[in-house]
Amino acid sequence: MRNPWLTAEAAHVHERVNQRYYERLLMAVESRAAALGLAFTRTPGAKPARLSSEDVAALEQALLNARHLWCYGLVPARRRHLDVGREVSDGGGLYWLQWILDALAERSVVLTRTDATVPTCAPSPGVFGP
């Protein structure tokens, strides 16, 4: 028999778990972006950086590593590495990266070069952190 009050809590659980999941993905992308001389900004008028194929590959790898670690944390590292490699080769990682960058752009958050003339700013609280 279903518990009606527990069923009502499903939306909260869904929101909370997914928020944590995407925070981890965004933190991984943000960290790798910083290593590449990129940063997220919501400075008005900021244009997204043109990403090289190396930039995209590095961001994709960071995203997929974080995604697989979150979803399959008990899978041995070697197996996760192979699974990430398979997802890179089938193009799945590029879709994930593009979807995330598009969603952020809808909220006026873009990746810029840290040496660009448009300054970067700190993200709003809770956007990229735990």
TORZALUM-856857 format. One line per 2 residues: their letters; for each residue x, y negated, z of N, C-alpha, C, O, CB. Coordinates in Angstrom, 1 decimal, padded with zeros to 4 digits. Glycine has a CB too. Layout:
a> X Y Z X Y Z X Y Z X Y Z X Y Z; ...;
***
This chain:
mr> 000.8 001.2 000.0 000.0 000.0 000.0 000.9 -001.2 000.0 001.9 -001.3 000.7 -001.0 000.0 001.2; 000.5 -002.2 -000.8 001.3 -003.5 -000.9 001.0 -004.3 000.4 000.0 -004.4 000.9 000.9 -004.2 -002.1;
np> 002.1 -005.0 000.7 002.0 -005.9 001.8 001.8 -007.3 001.2 002.8 -007.8 000.6 003.4 -005.9 002.7; 000.7 -008.0 001.4 000.4 -009.2 000.7 001.3 -010.4 001.1 001.7 -011.2 000.2 -001.0 -009.6 001.0;
wl> 001.7 -010.5 002.3 002.6 -011.6 002.7 004.0 -011.4 002.1 004.7 -012.3 001.8 002.6 -011.8 004.2; 004.4 -010.1 002.1 005.7 -009.8 001.5 005.8 -010.1 000.0 006.7 -010.6 -000.5 006.1 -008.4 001.8;
ta> 004.7 -009.8 -000.7 004.6 -010.1 -002.1 004.6 -011.6 -002.3 005.3 -012.0 -003.3 003.3 -009.5 -002.7; 004.0 -012.3 -001.5 004.1 -013.8 -001.6 005.5 -014.3 -001.4 005.8 -015.4 -001.9 003.1 -014.4 -000.6;
ea> 006.3 -013.6 -000.8 007.7 -014.1 -000.6 008.6 -013.8 -001.8 009.8 -014.3 -001.8 008.3 -013.4 000.7; 008.1 -013.1 -002.8 008.9 -012.7 -003.9 009.5 -013.9 -004.7 010.6 -013.9 -005.1 008.1 -011.9 -004.9;
ah> 008.7 -015.0 -004.8 009.1 -016.2 -005.5 010.3 -016.8 -004.8 011.3 -017.3 -005.4 008.0 -017.2 -005.7; 010.2 -016.9 -003.5 011.3 -017.4 -002.7 012.6 -016.6 -002.9 013.7 -017.1 -003.1 011.0 -017.5 -001.2;
vh> 012.5 -015.3 -002.8 013.6 -014.4 -002.9 014.2 -014.6 -004.3 015.4 -014.7 -004.5 013.2 -012.9 -002.7; 013.4 -014.6 -005.3 013.8 -014.8 -006.7 014.6 -016.1 -006.8 015.7 -016.1 -007.4 012.6 -014.8 -007.7;
er> 014.1 -017.2 -006.3 014.7 -018.5 -006.4 016.1 -018.5 -005.7 017.1 -018.9 -006.2 013.8 -019.6 -005.9; 016.1 -018.0 -004.5 017.3 -018.0 -003.7 018.4 -017.1 -004.3 019.6 -017.6 -004.3 017.0 -017.5 -002.3;
vn> 018.1 -015.9 -004.7 019.1 -015.0 -005.2 019.6 -015.5 -006.5 020.9 -015.5 -006.8 018.5 -013.6 -005.4; 018.8 -016.0 -007.4 019.2 -016.5 -008.7 020.0 -017.8 -008.5 021.0 -018.1 -009.2 018.0 -016.8 -009.6;
qr> 019.7 -018.6 -007.5 020.4 -019.8 -007.3 021.9 -019.5 -006.9 022.8 -020.0 -007.4 019.8 -020.7 -006.2; 022.0 -018.5 -006.0 023.4 -018.1 -005.6 024.1 -017.5 -006.8 025.3 -017.7 -007.0 023.3 -017.0 -004.5;
yy> 023.5 -016.7 -007.6 024.1 -016.1 -008.8 024.6 -017.2 -009.7 025.8 -017.1 -010.1 023.0 -015.2 -009.5; 023.8 -018.1 -010.1 024.3 -019.2 -011.0 025.3 -020.1 -010.4 026.1 -020.7 -011.1 023.1 -020.0 -011.5;
er> 025.2 -020.3 -009.1 026.3 -021.1 -008.4 027.6 -020.4 -008.6 028.6 -021.1 -008.9 026.0 -021.2 -006.9; 027.7 -019.1 -008.4 028.9 -018.3 -008.6 029.4 -018.5 -010.1 030.6 -018.7 -010.3 028.7 -016.9 -008.3;
ll> 028.5 -018.3 -011.0 028.9 -018.5 -012.4 029.4 -019.9 -012.7 030.4 -020.0 -013.4 027.7 -018.1 -013.3; 028.7 -020.9 -012.2 029.2 -022.3 -012.5 030.5 -022.6 -011.8 031.3 -023.3 -012.3 028.1 -023.2 -012.0;
ma> 030.7 -022.0 -010.6 032.0 -022.2 -009.9 033.1 -021.6 -010.7 034.2 -022.2 -010.8 031.9 -021.6 -008.5; 032.9 -020.4 -011.3 033.9 -019.7 -012.0 034.2 -020.5 -013.3 035.4 -020.7 -013.6 033.5 -018.3 -012.4;
ve> 033.2 -021.0 -014.0 033.4 -021.8 -015.2 034.1 -023.1 -014.8 035.1 -023.6 -015.5 032.1 -022.1 -015.9; 033.7 -023.8 -013.7 034.3 -025.0 -013.3 035.8 -024.9 -013.0 036.6 -025.7 -013.3 033.5 -025.6 -012.1;
sr> 036.1 -023.8 -012.3 037.5 -023.5 -011.9 038.4 -023.3 -013.1 039.4 -023.9 -013.2 037.5 -022.3 -010.9; 037.9 -022.5 -014.0 038.7 -022.2 -015.2 038.8 -023.5 -016.1 039.8 -023.8 -016.7 038.0 -021.1 -016.1;
aa> 037.7 -024.3 -016.1 037.7 -025.5 -016.9 038.8 -026.5 -016.3 039.5 -027.1 -017.1 036.3 -026.2 -016.9; 038.9 -026.6 -015.0 039.9 -027.4 -014.4 041.3 -027.0 -014.8 042.1 -027.9 -015.0 039.7 -027.4 -012.9;
al> 041.5 -025.7 -014.9 042.8 -025.2 -015.3 043.1 -025.5 -016.7 044.3 -025.6 -017.1 042.9 -023.7 -015.0; 042.1 -025.8 -017.5 042.3 -026.1 -018.9 042.3 -027.7 -019.2 042.3 -028.1 -020.3 041.2 -025.5 -019.7;
gl> 042.2 -028.4 -018.1 042.2 -029.9 -018.2 040.8 -030.4 -018.6 040.7 -031.5 -019.2 043.2 -030.3 -019.3; 039.8 -029.7 -018.2 038.4 -030.1 -018.4 037.7 -030.2 -017.1 038.1 -029.7 -016.1 037.7 -029.0 -019.3;
af> 036.6 -031.0 -017.1 035.8 -031.2 -015.9 034.4 -031.5 -016.3 034.1 -032.1 -017.3 036.4 -032.3 -015.0; 033.5 -031.1 -015.4 032.1 -031.5 -015.6 031.9 -032.9 -015.2 032.4 -033.3 -014.2 031.1 -030.5 -014.9;
tr> 031.0 -033.6 -015.9 030.7 -035.0 -015.6 029.3 -035.3 -015.9 028.7 -034.6 -016.8 031.6 -036.0 -016.3; 028.7 -036.2 -015.2 027.4 -036.7 -015.6 027.5 -038.2 -015.8 026.5 -038.9 -015.7 026.3 -036.4 -014.6;
tp> 028.6 -038.7 -016.2 028.8 -040.1 -016.5 028.0 -040.5 -017.7 028.0 -039.8 -018.7 030.3 -040.4 -016.7; 027.2 -041.5 -017.6 026.3 -041.9 -018.7 027.2 -042.1 -020.0 028.2 -042.8 -019.9 025.5 -043.2 -018.4;
ga> 026.7 -041.6 -021.1 027.4 -041.8 -022.3 028.5 -040.8 -022.6 029.1 -040.9 -023.7 027.9 -043.2 -022.5; 028.9 -040.0 -021.6 030.0 -039.1 -021.8 029.6 -038.1 -022.9 028.5 -037.5 -023.0 030.3 -038.3 -020.5;
kp> 030.6 -037.8 -023.8 030.4 -036.9 -024.9 031.1 -035.6 -024.5 032.2 -035.6 -023.9 031.0 -037.4 -026.2; 030.5 -034.4 -024.8 031.2 -033.2 -024.5 032.5 -033.1 -025.3 032.6 -033.5 -026.4 030.3 -032.0 -024.9;
ar> 033.5 -032.5 -024.6 034.8 -032.2 -025.3 034.6 -031.2 -026.4 033.8 -030.3 -026.3 035.8 -031.7 -024.2; 035.5 -031.4 -027.4 035.5 -030.3 -028.5 036.4 -029.2 -027.9 037.6 -029.4 -027.6 036.1 -030.9 -029.8;
ls> 035.8 -028.1 -027.7 036.5 -026.9 -027.1 037.2 -026.1 -028.2 036.6 -025.8 -029.2 035.6 -026.1 -026.3; 038.5 -025.8 -028.0 039.2 -025.0 -028.9 038.7 -023.6 -028.7 038.1 -023.3 -027.7 040.8 -025.1 -028.6;
se> 039.1 -022.7 -029.6 038.7 -021.3 -029.5 039.4 -020.7 -028.2 038.8 -019.8 -027.6 039.1 -020.5 -030.7; 040.6 -021.2 -027.9 041.2 -020.7 -026.6 040.5 -021.1 -025.4 040.3 -020.4 -024.5 042.7 -021.2 -026.6;
dv> 040.0 -022.4 -025.4 039.2 -022.9 -024.3 037.9 -022.0 -024.1 037.6 -021.6 -023.0 038.8 -024.4 -024.5; 037.2 -021.8 -025.2 036.0 -021.1 -025.2 036.2 -019.6 -024.7 035.5 -019.1 -023.8 035.3 -021.0 -026.6;
aa> 037.3 -019.0 -025.1 037.6 -017.7 -024.7 037.9 -017.6 -023.2 037.5 -016.7 -022.5 038.8 -017.1 -025.5; 038.7 -018.6 -022.7 039.0 -018.6 -021.3 037.7 -018.9 -020.4 037.6 -018.2 -019.4 040.0 -019.7 -021.0;
le> 036.9 -019.8 -020.9 035.6 -020.1 -020.1 034.7 -018.8 -020.2 034.1 -018.5 -019.1 034.9 -021.3 -020.7; 034.6 -018.2 -021.3 033.8 -017.0 -021.5 034.3 -015.9 -020.5 033.5 -015.2 -019.8 033.8 -016.5 -022.9;
qa> 035.6 -015.7 -020.5 036.2 -014.7 -019.6 035.9 -014.9 -018.2 035.6 -014.0 -017.4 037.7 -014.6 -019.9; 036.1 -016.2 -017.7 035.8 -016.5 -016.3 034.3 -016.3 -016.0 034.0 -015.8 -014.9 036.2 -018.0 -016.1;
ll> 033.5 -016.7 -016.9 032.0 -016.5 -016.7 031.7 -015.0 -016.6 031.0 -014.6 -015.7 031.2 -017.2 -017.8; 032.1 -014.2 -017.5 031.8 -012.8 -017.5 032.4 -012.1 -016.3 031.8 -011.2 -015.8 032.3 -012.2 -018.8;
na> 033.6 -012.5 -016.0 034.2 -011.8 -014.8 033.4 -012.1 -013.5 033.1 -011.2 -012.8 035.7 -012.4 -014.5; 032.9 -013.4 -013.4 032.1 -013.7 -012.2 030.8 -013.0 -012.3 030.3 -012.5 -011.3 031.9 -015.2 -012.2;
rh> 030.2 -012.9 -013.5 028.9 -012.3 -013.7 029.0 -010.8 -013.3 028.1 -010.3 -012.6 028.4 -012.4 -015.1; 030.0 -010.1 -013.8 030.1 -008.7 -013.6 030.5 -008.4 -012.1 030.0 -007.4 -011.5 031.2 -008.1 -014.5;
lw> 031.3 -009.3 -011.5 031.6 -009.1 -010.1 030.4 -009.2 -009.3 030.2 -008.5 -008.3 032.7 -010.1 -009.7; 029.5 -010.2 -009.6 028.3 -010.4 -008.8 027.3 -009.2 -009.0 026.8 -008.7 -008.1 027.6 -011.7 -009.3;
cy> 027.1 -008.8 -010.3 026.1 -007.8 -010.6 026.6 -006.3 -010.3 025.8 -005.5 -009.9 025.7 -007.8 -012.0; 027.9 -006.1 -010.4 028.5 -004.8 -010.2 029.7 -004.8 -009.3 030.7 -004.2 -009.6 028.9 -004.2 -011.6;
gl> 029.5 -005.4 -008.1 030.5 -005.5 -007.2 031.2 -004.2 -006.7 032.3 -004.2 -006.3 030.0 -006.3 -006.0; 030.4 -003.2 -006.7 031.0 -001.9 -006.2 031.6 -001.1 -007.3 032.2 000.0 -007.0 029.9 -001.1 -005.6;
vp> 031.5 -001.5 -008.6 032.2 -000.8 -009.7 033.7 -001.1 -009.6 034.1 -002.3 -009.4 031.6 -001.3 -011.1; 034.5 -000.1 -009.8 036.0 -000.4 -009.7 036.4 -001.4 -010.7 035.8 -001.6 -011.8 036.7 001.0 -010.0;
ar> 037.4 -002.2 -010.3 037.9 -003.3 -011.1 038.2 -002.9 -012.6 037.9 -003.6 -013.5 039.2 -003.9 -010.5; 038.9 -001.8 -012.8 039.2 -001.3 -014.1 038.0 -001.1 -015.0 038.0 -001.5 -016.1 040.0 000.0 -014.1;
rr> 036.9 -000.6 -014.4 035.7 -000.3 -015.1 035.0 -001.7 -015.5 034.5 -001.9 -016.6 034.7 000.5 -014.3; 035.0 -002.6 -014.5 034.5 -004.0 -014.8 035.2 -004.6 -015.9 034.7 -005.3 -016.7 034.5 -004.8 -013.5;
hl> 036.6 -004.5 -015.9 037.4 -005.1 -016.9 037.0 -004.5 -018.3 036.9 -005.3 -019.3 038.9 -004.8 -016.6; 036.8 -003.3 -018.4 036.4 -002.6 -019.7 035.0 -003.1 -020.1 034.7 -003.4 -021.2 036.4 -001.1 -019.5;
dv> 034.1 -003.3 -019.1 032.7 -003.7 -019.4 032.8 -005.2 -019.9 032.0 -005.5 -020.8 031.8 -003.6 -018.2; 033.6 -006.0 -019.2 033.7 -007.4 -019.7 034.3 -007.5 -021.1 033.8 -008.2 -021.9 034.6 -008.2 -018.7;
gr> 035.3 -006.6 -021.3 035.9 -006.6 -022.7 034.8 -006.2 -023.7 034.8 -006.8 -024.8 037.0 -005.6 -022.7; 034.0 -005.3 -023.4 032.9 -004.9 -024.3 032.0 -006.0 -024.6 031.5 -006.2 -025.7 032.2 -003.6 -023.8;
ev> 031.6 -006.7 -023.5 030.7 -007.9 -023.7 031.3 -009.0 -024.5 030.6 -009.7 -025.2 030.3 -008.4 -022.3; 032.6 -009.2 -024.3 033.3 -010.2 -025.1 033.3 -009.8 -026.6 033.0 -010.6 -027.5 034.8 -010.4 -024.7;
sd> 033.6 -008.5 -026.9 033.6 -008.1 -028.3 032.2 -008.1 -028.9 032.2 -008.2 -030.1 034.2 -006.7 -028.3; 031.2 -007.9 -028.2 029.8 -007.9 -028.8 029.2 -009.3 -028.9 028.1 -009.5 -029.3 028.9 -007.0 -028.1;
gg> 029.9 -010.3 -028.4 029.5 -011.7 -028.4 028.5 -012.1 -027.3 028.1 -013.3 -027.3 028.8 -011.9 -029.7; 028.2 -011.3 -026.4 027.3 -011.6 -025.3 027.8 -012.7 -024.4 027.0 -013.5 -024.0 027.1 -010.4 -024.5;
gl> 029.1 -012.8 -024.2 029.7 -013.8 -023.4 029.5 -015.2 -024.0 029.3 -016.2 -023.3 031.1 -013.5 -023.1; 029.6 -015.3 -025.3 029.5 -016.6 -025.9 028.0 -017.1 -025.8 027.8 -018.3 -025.6 029.8 -016.5 -027.4;
yw> 027.1 -016.2 -025.9 025.7 -016.6 -025.7 025.5 -017.1 -024.2 024.9 -018.2 -024.0 024.8 -015.4 -025.9; 026.0 -016.4 -023.3 025.9 -016.8 -021.9 026.5 -018.2 -021.7 025.9 -019.1 -021.1 026.5 -015.8 -020.9;
lq> 027.7 -018.4 -022.2 028.4 -019.6 -022.0 027.6 -020.8 -022.7 027.4 -021.8 -022.1 029.8 -019.6 -022.6; 027.1 -020.5 -023.9 026.4 -021.6 -024.6 025.1 -021.9 -023.9 024.7 -023.1 -023.8 026.1 -021.1 -026.0;
wi> 024.4 -020.9 -023.4 023.1 -021.1 -022.7 023.3 -022.0 -021.5 022.6 -022.9 -021.2 022.4 -019.8 -022.3; 024.4 -021.7 -020.7 024.7 -022.4 -019.5 025.1 -023.9 -019.9 024.6 -024.8 -019.2 025.8 -021.7 -018.7;
ld> 026.0 -024.0 -020.8 026.4 -025.4 -021.2 025.2 -026.2 -021.8 025.1 -027.4 -021.5 027.5 -025.4 -022.3; 024.3 -025.6 -022.5 023.1 -026.2 -023.0 022.2 -026.6 -021.9 021.6 -027.7 -021.9 022.3 -025.3 -024.0;
al> 022.0 -025.7 -020.9 021.1 -026.1 -019.8 021.7 -027.2 -019.0 020.9 -028.1 -018.5 021.0 -024.8 -018.8; 023.0 -027.3 -018.8 023.6 -028.4 -018.1 023.5 -029.7 -018.9 023.2 -030.7 -018.3 025.1 -028.1 -017.8;
ae> 023.7 -029.6 -020.2 023.5 -030.8 -021.0 022.1 -031.4 -020.9 022.0 -032.6 -021.0 023.9 -030.4 -022.5; 021.1 -030.5 -020.8 019.7 -031.0 -020.6 019.6 -031.9 -019.4 018.7 -032.7 -019.3 018.8 -029.9 -020.5;
rs> 020.5 -031.7 -018.4 020.5 -032.5 -017.2 021.7 -033.5 -017.2 022.1 -034.0 -016.2 020.7 -031.5 -016.0; 022.2 -033.8 -018.4 023.2 -034.8 -018.6 024.5 -034.4 -018.0 025.3 -035.3 -017.5 022.8 -036.1 -018.2;
vv> 024.8 -033.1 -017.9 026.1 -032.7 -017.4 026.9 -032.1 -018.5 026.4 -031.1 -019.2 025.9 -031.6 -016.2; 028.1 -032.6 -018.8 028.9 -032.1 -019.9 030.3 -031.9 -019.5 030.8 -032.4 -018.5 028.8 -033.1 -021.1;
lt> 031.0 -031.0 -020.3 032.4 -030.8 -020.0 033.2 -031.9 -020.8 033.0 -032.0 -022.0 032.9 -029.4 -020.5; 034.1 -032.6 -020.1 035.0 -033.5 -020.8 036.4 -033.2 -020.5 036.7 -032.5 -019.5 034.6 -035.0 -020.4;
rt> 037.3 -033.8 -021.3 038.7 -033.7 -021.0 039.1 -034.6 -019.8 038.5 -035.7 -019.8 039.6 -034.0 -022.3; 039.9 -034.2 -018.9 040.2 -035.0 -017.8 041.0 -036.2 -018.1 041.1 -037.2 -017.4 040.8 -034.2 -016.7;
da> 041.7 -036.1 -019.3 042.5 -037.2 -019.7 041.8 -038.1 -020.7 042.3 -039.1 -021.3 043.8 -036.7 -020.4; 040.4 -037.9 -020.8 039.6 -038.7 -021.7 039.4 -040.1 -021.1 039.6 -040.3 -019.9 038.3 -038.0 -022.0;
tv> 039.0 -041.0 -021.9 038.7 -042.4 -021.5 037.5 -042.5 -020.6 037.4 -043.4 -019.8 038.6 -043.3 -022.6; 036.6 -041.5 -020.7 035.4 -041.5 -019.9 035.7 -040.8 -018.6 036.1 -039.6 -018.6 034.2 -040.8 -020.6;
pt> 035.6 -041.5 -017.4 036.0 -040.8 -016.2 035.1 -039.7 -015.8 033.9 -039.7 -016.2 036.1 -041.9 -015.0; 035.6 -038.8 -015.0 034.7 -037.7 -014.5 034.2 -038.1 -013.1 034.7 -039.1 -012.5 035.4 -036.4 -014.4;
ca> 033.1 -037.5 -012.7 032.6 -037.8 -011.3 032.3 -036.5 -010.7 032.2 -035.4 -011.3 031.4 -038.7 -011.4; 032.1 -036.6 -009.4 031.8 -035.4 -008.6 030.4 -035.0 -008.9 029.5 -035.8 -009.1 032.0 -035.6 -007.1;
ps> 030.1 -033.7 -009.0 028.7 -033.2 -009.2 027.8 -033.5 -008.0 028.3 -033.7 -006.9 028.7 -031.7 -009.5; 026.6 -033.5 -008.2 025.6 -033.7 -007.1 025.8 -032.5 -006.2 026.1 -031.4 -006.6 024.2 -033.8 -007.6;
pg> 025.5 -032.8 -004.9 025.6 -031.7 -003.9 024.8 -030.5 -004.3 023.6 -030.7 -004.7 025.3 -032.2 -002.5; 025.3 -029.3 -004.1 024.6 -028.1 -004.4 024.6 -027.7 -005.8 024.1 -026.6 -006.1 023.2 -028.3 -003.9;
vf> 025.1 -028.5 -006.8 025.0 -028.1 -008.2 026.0 -027.1 -008.5 025.7 -026.1 -009.2 025.2 -029.3 -009.0; 027.3 -027.2 -008.0 028.3 -026.3 -008.3 028.9 -025.6 -007.1 029.7 -024.6 -007.3 029.4 -027.1 -009.0;
gp> 028.6 -026.0 -006.0 029.2 -025.3 -004.8 028.3 -024.3 -004.2 027.2 -024.0 -004.6 029.5 -026.4 -003.7; 028.8 -023.6 -003.2 028.0 -022.5 -002.5 026.9 -023.1 -001.6 026.2 -022.3 -001.0 028.9 -021.7 -001.6;
***
